[in-house]
Amino acid sequence: MISLPELNELLVANNCLHAISIQLNADGMAYDLSLSVSASEKAGADVVNIRFIDISQFASRDFGGGLTQLMHMNVNKMDSGFDRMRYQLNDLEDKKLSFYFSSFSLD
């Protein structure tokens, strides 16, 4: 598992969205979000796949109509006391994407 500062560096460096998907997790009790991003929109670019586990309060806007870039995504650790909402992801520049999640992994 990578650290939170390493995850934030990956998210800033890789702002071109290749794929986003939400699926019910294996135990059927929560949703996981998979995000595939790269540093370039060119075919063959190295893609980073990040899985956000047990997401909640998912919000998105202004996707599609050409290449979607998620500029300056940032993850903050929450001190809310809720186990299920340990982190929050936000697109700081355009506010295209935000959600809470409990953990993350690189696939």
C-alpha positions as CSV (number, residue, x, y, z in Angstrom):
1,M,0.0,0.0,0.0
2,I,1.3,3.5,-0.8
3,S,1.1,6.4,1.6
4,L,-1.3,9.3,1.4
5,P,1.3,11.8,0.2
6,E,2.4,9.3,-2.5
7,L,-1.3,8.9,-3.6
8,N,-1.7,12.7,-3.9
9,E,1.5,12.9,-6.0
10,L,0.1,10.3,-8.3
11,L,-3.2,12.0,-8.6
12,V,-1.6,15.4,-9.5
13,A,0.8,13.9,-12.0
14,N,-1.9,11.8,-13.7
15,N,-4.8,14.1,-14.7
16,C,-6.1,12.5,-17.9
17,L,-9.1,10.3,-17.2
18,H,-9.2,6.9,-19.1
19,A,-11.9,5.1,-17.1
20,I,-14.0,5.3,-14.1
21,S,-16.3,2.6,-12.8
22,I,-18.3,1.9,-9.7
23,Q,-19.1,-1.7,-8.6
24,L,-20.7,-3.5,-5.7
25,N,-17.8,-5.1,-3.7
26,A,-17.4,-8.8,-3.1
27,D,-19.4,-8.9,0.1
28,G,-22.2,-6.9,-1.4
29,M,-22.3,-4.3,1.4
30,A,-20.6,-1.3,-0.2
31,Y,-19.4,0.2,-3.5
32,D,-15.8,0.5,-4.8
33,L,-14.7,3.0,-7.4
34,S,-11.9,2.2,-9.9
35,L,-10.2,5.2,-11.5
36,S,-7.8,4.8,-14.4
37,V,-5.7,7.9,-15.1
38,S,-2.5,8.8,-17.0
39,A,-0.2,11.8,-17.5
40,S,-1.0,11.9,-21.2
41,E,-4.0,11.5,-23.5
42,K,-1.9,9.7,-26.1
43,A,-2.5,6.1,-26.9
44,G,-0.1,3.8,-25.1
45,A,0.5,6.1,-22.2
46,D,1.1,4.4,-18.9
47,V,-2.2,4.2,-17.0
48,V,-2.4,4.2,-13.2
49,N,-5.3,2.2,-11.8
50,I,-6.5,3.2,-8.3
51,R,-9.3,1.5,-6.4
52,F,-11.1,3.4,-3.7
53,I,-12.9,1.1,-1.3
54,D,-16.3,1.6,0.3
55,I,-17.2,5.0,-1.3
56,S,-20.0,7.2,-0.2
57,Q,-21.4,10.6,-1.1
58,F,-20.2,10.3,-4.7
59,A,-20.7,13.4,-6.8
60,S,-19.6,14.2,-10.4
61,R,-20.3,16.9,-13.0
62,D,-19.2,18.0,-16.5
63,F,-17.9,14.6,-17.7
64,G,-17.6,13.8,-21.4
65,G,-17.7,15.9,-24.6
66,G,-14.0,15.1,-25.3
67,L,-11.1,14.4,-23.0
68,T,-12.0,14.8,-19.3
69,Q,-9.1,16.1,-17.2
70,L,-9.3,16.0,-13.4
71,M,-7.1,18.8,-12.4
72,H,-5.4,18.8,-9.0
73,M,-7.2,15.9,-7.4
74,N,-6.4,15.7,-3.7
75,V,-7.1,13.2,-0.9
76,N,-7.5,14.4,2.7
77,K,-7.7,12.2,5.8
78,M,-10.9,12.9,7.7
79,D,-11.2,13.1,11.5
80,S,-14.9,12.6,11.5
81,G,-15.0,9.6,13.8
82,F,-16.9,7.5,11.1
83,D,-14.9,4.4,10.2
84,R,-16.5,4.2,6.7
85,M,-15.5,7.8,5.8
86,R,-11.8,7.9,6.6
87,Y,-10.7,9.9,3.4
88,Q,-12.2,12.5,1.0
89,L,-11.2,12.9,-2.6
90,N,-11.8,16.3,-4.3
91,D,-11.0,17.7,-7.7
92,L,-9.9,21.1,-6.4
93,E,-9.7,23.1,-9.6
94,D,-13.0,22.3,-11.5
95,K,-14.9,20.4,-8.8
96,K,-15.7,17.6,-11.3
97,L,-15.4,14.7,-8.8
98,S,-15.7,14.2,-5.1
99,F,-16.5,11.3,-2.7
100,Y,-15.6,9.8,0.7
101,F,-14.0,6.4,1.0
102,S,-12.5,4.1,3.7
103,S,-9.3,2.9,2.0
104,F,-7.5,2.6,-1.3
105,S,-5.1,0.4,-3.3
106,L,-3.2,0.4,-6.6
107,D,-4.3,-2.3,-9.0
